């Protein structure tokens, strides 16, 4: 925060500069205290809540849903052929990975938003 115009004391400006460098705990608290409804939560839960409410996290989840939809359509097309072959291994691996990611998101939300 810049010093006020009426305050021209040199000693005070130096002390404000030393206070301007927050340590890790202060930075985490500042990040964790964005939302007033989370003020009674532990710091790690507030950080996780802020992460889950971010556009980046929501965008990643949205991308995962769209990728799963494309995979589902491709898998359905393979199975709907007149003589379906065995599904490629990568489809099974991708389905398993998407399943695990969905469950990780659910568990993360349950842990963070617990009553």
N, C-alpha and C positions, 0 to 999 in steps of 0.2 A: 504494500500500500504506500503510495507516494506521500511525503510529508505535506502537511497543510501549508498554504501560502503564508499565513500569518506566523507560522512557527519556523523560525530561522536559527534555532539553537543547534550548533554543530554536534554537540555531544548526544543530543537526542536522535539526530539522524543516524549516527553510527549505531546506536543501540537498536533502532528500528531495523537497520540492515541485518544485524546479527539475529534478530527475531524473525526476519523474513525467510531464513533458511530453516524450514521445518524438518524435524526428524521423521523417520519412517512411521512411528506411532501416530504423530500428529497428522501426517498425510493420509494414513489409513482411516483415522477418525473423521477427517474432513470428507473423504470419499464415502465413508459409511453413514455420515449424517446428512446425506442429501435429502432423504425423505423423512419428514417429521413423524409419520406413522410408525416408523421402525425405531424410534429413539430408545425404547426399552429393550431392544434385542441386543444380543452379543454382536460384536464387531464382525465376526466371520459370517454370520447370517445376513447382516445388512449388506455386506459386500456381495454375497451371492444373490441377494434379492435385487440389488442394483444391476448386477450382471444379467440376470434373467429378464429384467425390464428394459435392457438396452436394445437398440435397433440391430446391432450386430448379432446378438444372440438370436433374436427373433428372425433375422434374415437367414442365419444358418439353419435354424429349425425349418423355416419355409423351404429353403433349398433342399433339405433332406426329404421333406414331404413330396416335393415335385420329382426329385430323383427316384423316390420309391414308387411314385405313380408311373413314371416312364418304365421302370424295371418291371412293374406289375403288368403293364400292357404288353411289353416285349415277351414276358414269360407266358402270358395268355395266348399270344399269337403262336408261339412255338408249340404249345400244347394243343392248340386247335387245328393244327395241320392234319391232313387225312391219316398219315402214318407218323405220329409223333415219336421223335427220338428222345433219348434221355436228355434231361436238361444239362447244359454245360455246368461245370463245377463253379465257375465264377458267379453264376446266378445264385447258387446256394450260398456261397460265401457272402455275396452282397446282401442277400436276404437276412442272413444271420447278423451281419454288421448293422444293418438298419434296425433290426429287432433289439440288439444290444443298445444302440444309441437312443432308441425310444425309451427303453427301460431306465437308462442312465438319466435321461431328462426327467422322467416321472419321479425317480428316487431323489434327484436333486431338488425338485419342487417340493416333494413331501418333507425332506429334511429342512429346507429353508422356510417354508410357510407353515411349519407345524404349529399347532394351537398353543 
